[in-house]
Amino acid sequence: MESEVQRPLADFPVNIWEDILTWFSNSDLASDTLKEKHSILKEAVKESFMASRANPIENIKFIDTLCRLGVSYHFEKDITHQLEKSFDSLDFNQKIRQDGCNFYTVGIVFQVFRQFGFKLSADVFNKLKDEDGKFKAHLVADARGTLSLYEAAQWSTPGEDTLDEALAFSNAHLEEISSRSSPHLAIRVKNALKHPFHKGISRIETRQFISYYEAEEKCDSTLLEFAKIDFVANGVPP
């Protein structure tokens, strides 16, 4: 008798596409209506982005959100210009290396610069190390910070030991962190461990982040609606 063939069980994710068409009414889904609303919202988002330049760090956080929502391509020229200014600013570079700038924020700043081709030095993470050169143990109490560090470390290049250490440190603790985090954050941590943002399939990453962002306390409703319309306008899977 032939031995039974063991086939691996399919591990399909929850259908992240099924509720997309419920975002809008039938009248909204008419192409002209969507195009008009998309254009209006795009201008409103651009105004918010330009206003955020008053605080360079908040501006970069805004850019990060635009990227994750899949709409940064609309403002790429403005984004690059603003990042150039911040990257070349002595005051900005000093500020992100000071203790007042928490490691959640430093992680985001690092990711955004690397994503747009600016090789910000990994020494921005040195303040997170103890006297023995290891990442401080108490950092894991900050779940969002540890996730930010993990995602930042994904942008390492050969020879960047600090980023290799950051990846090992954050990776070792994230699964345990997800078990004690809110369900909202735990989902994002688990997704990041499976597919770090910039290494995943962009459309899936965008769809997942739209749902995540919608549940955030500080969600910008205008930006969210713009991202949803942009996502639908770019085609919905059958």
Disulfide bonds with the S-S distance in Angstrom:
none
